[in-house]
Amino acid sequence: MAKKDKSDPNYKVIAENRRARFDYAIEDDIECGIVLTGSEVKSLRENSANVAESYAEVKDGELWLVNSYIAPYERAMFSHMERRRRKLLVSRRELSRLWNDTQRKGMTIVPLVMYFNHKGLVKLKVGIAKGKKNHDKRATEAKRDWSRQKQRLLRHGD
């Protein structure tokens, strides 16, 4: 699990999919490694990536991250493709559980956050999610607005 530890100098969020929790009901999340080239890691150190419009899929017994963007690194001798499929590293047990969950109706694997962990390695937290309907999204938004208004009233109501 990704801990937001402020005292750890190596922990750093690279890219976050903030829309995922609005568009999907996240049932479970898994931390997984990601296979990257050297120029991709250098580019991520400069904090230039996007996982908002990407997704993960299980194909041929492997987990792949599709359509994620990592900006090109200018000083690289051998540059990388910006939107290539990147292999995600999970255990066999987690992979089989992900495959079983995605076979159910409406379930998908959504990347939530990409970050450097406390060891300085790039990790990706993916969530097993079910798409929300429009009325569910409206209910979530109304609940969030009410909690915001309630906090405002408690702060200024004294």
C-alpha positions as CSV (number, residue, x, y, z in Angstrom):
1,M,0.0,0.0,0.0
2,A,1.2,3.5,-0.7
3,K,1.7,5.5,2.5
4,K,1.8,9.2,2.2
5,D,4.7,9.6,4.6
6,K,6.0,13.2,4.6
7,S,9.2,12.3,6.4
8,D,10.3,9.8,3.8
9,P,12.5,11.7,1.2
10,N,12.1,9.0,-1.5
11,Y,8.3,8.8,-1.6
12,K,7.0,11.0,-4.3
13,V,3.7,10.9,-6.3
14,I,4.4,11.0,-10.0
15,A,0.9,10.8,-11.5
16,E,-2.6,10.4,-10.0
17,N,-5.8,9.4,-11.7
18,R,-8.2,11.7,-9.7
19,R,-11.1,11.0,-11.9
20,A,-11.0,7.3,-11.3
21,R,-12.8,7.5,-7.9
22,F,-15.5,9.6,-9.4
23,D,-16.1,7.5,-12.5
24,Y,-15.7,4.1,-10.8
25,A,-16.5,2.4,-7.6
26,I,-13.2,1.0,-6.4
27,E,-13.6,-2.4,-4.7
28,D,-10.0,-3.3,-4.1
29,D,-6.5,-2.0,-4.9
30,I,-3.2,-3.6,-5.5
31,E,0.3,-2.3,-5.6
32,C,2.4,-3.6,-8.5
33,G,5.7,-2.9,-10.1
34,I,6.2,-1.7,-13.6
35,V,8.8,-2.6,-16.3
36,L,10.4,0.6,-17.6
37,T,13.4,1.6,-19.7
38,G,16.1,4.0,-18.4
39,S,14.9,7.0,-20.2
40,E,11.4,6.5,-18.9
41,V,12.6,6.4,-15.3
42,K,14.7,9.6,-15.9
43,S,11.6,11.3,-17.3
44,L,9.5,10.2,-14.3
45,R,12.1,11.7,-12.0
46,E,11.3,15.0,-13.8
47,N,7.6,14.4,-12.9
48,S,6.2,14.2,-16.4
49,A,3.6,11.4,-16.7
50,N,-0.1,10.8,-17.1
51,V,-2.2,7.8,-16.2
52,A,-5.6,9.5,-16.3
53,E,-6.8,8.0,-19.6
54,S,-5.0,4.6,-19.2
55,Y,-6.3,1.2,-18.1
56,A,-4.8,-2.2,-17.3
57,E,-5.7,-5.5,-18.9
58,V,-4.8,-9.2,-18.4
59,K,-3.6,-10.6,-21.7
60,D,-1.8,-13.9,-22.3
61,G,-1.2,-14.5,-18.6
62,E,0.4,-11.1,-18.0
63,L,-0.8,-7.7,-16.7
64,W,-0.3,-4.8,-19.1
65,L,-0.7,-1.0,-18.6
66,V,-2.3,0.4,-21.8
67,N,-2.3,4.0,-23.0
68,S,-0.3,5.6,-20.2
69,Y,1.9,8.6,-21.1
70,I,5.5,9.2,-20.1
71,A,7.0,12.3,-21.7
72,P,10.2,11.8,-23.7
73,Y,13.5,12.5,-22.0
74,E,15.4,15.1,-24.0
75,R,18.9,14.1,-23.0
76,A,18.4,10.4,-23.7
77,M,20.6,8.7,-26.2
78,F,17.9,6.1,-27.0
79,S,14.5,7.6,-26.5
80,H,11.3,5.6,-25.6
81,M,7.9,5.4,-27.2
82,E,5.6,7.7,-25.2
83,R,2.4,5.6,-25.2
84,R,3.7,2.0,-25.4
85,R,2.2,-1.0,-23.5
86,R,4.1,-1.5,-20.2
87,K,4.2,-4.7,-18.3
88,L,3.0,-4.7,-14.7
89,L,4.5,-7.0,-12.2
90,V,2.2,-8.9,-9.8
91,S,2.2,-12.3,-8.2
92,R,0.5,-15.2,-9.9
93,R,-2.2,-15.3,-7.2
94,E,-3.0,-11.6,-7.7
95,L,-3.0,-12.0,-11.5
96,S,-5.5,-14.9,-11.3
97,R,-7.7,-12.9,-9.0
98,L,-7.6,-9.9,-11.3
99,W,-8.4,-12.0,-14.3
100,N,-11.4,-13.6,-12.4
101,D,-12.7,-10.2,-11.3
102,T,-12.5,-8.7,-14.8
103,Q,-14.5,-11.6,-16.2
104,R,-17.5,-10.5,-14.1
105,K,-19.8,-8.0,-15.7
106,G,-18.7,-4.4,-15.6
107,M,-15.4,-4.9,-13.7
108,T,-12.2,-3.3,-15.0
109,I,-8.7,-2.6,-13.8
110,V,-8.0,1.2,-13.4
111,P,-4.6,2.7,-12.5
112,L,-5.0,5.0,-9.5
113,V,-1.6,6.5,-8.7
114,M,2.0,6.1,-9.9
115,Y,4.7,6.9,-7.4
116,F,8.2,6.3,-6.2
117,N,8.2,4.1,-3.1
118,H,10.5,4.5,0.0
119,K,13.2,2.5,-1.9
120,G,13.0,4.8,-4.9
121,L,11.3,2.2,-7.2
122,V,8.4,3.1,-9.4
123,K,5.2,1.5,-8.3
124,L,1.6,1.7,-9.6
125,K,-1.5,1.2,-7.5
126,V,-4.3,-0.3,-9.6
127,G,-7.9,-0.7,-8.5
128,I,-10.5,-3.3,-9.4
129,A,-13.4,-1.1,-10.2
130,K,-17.0,-1.2,-11.4
131,G,-18.3,1.7,-13.6
132,K,-20.7,4.1,-11.9
133,K,-24.0,5.1,-13.5
134,N,-24.9,8.7,-13.8
135,H,-27.2,8.7,-10.8
136,D,-24.5,7.1,-8.7
137,K,-22.1,9.9,-9.8
138,R,-24.7,12.6,-8.9
139,A,-25.3,11.0,-5.5
140,T,-21.5,10.9,-4.8
141,E,-21.3,14.6,-5.8
142,A,-24.2,15.6,-3.6
143,K,-22.7,13.7,-0.7
144,R,-19.4,15.4,-1.2
145,D,-21.0,18.9,-1.5
146,W,-23.0,18.3,1.7
147,S,-20.0,17.3,3.7
148,R,-18.1,20.3,2.4
149,Q,-21.0,22.6,3.4
150,K,-21.3,20.9,6.8
151,Q,-17.6,21.5,7.5
152,R,-18.1,25.2,6.4
153,L,-21.1,25.5,8.8
154,L,-19.2,24.0,11.7
155,R,-16.2,26.3,11.1
156,H,-18.2,29.5,10.8
157,G,-21.4,28.7,12.7
158,D,-20.0,29.4,16.2
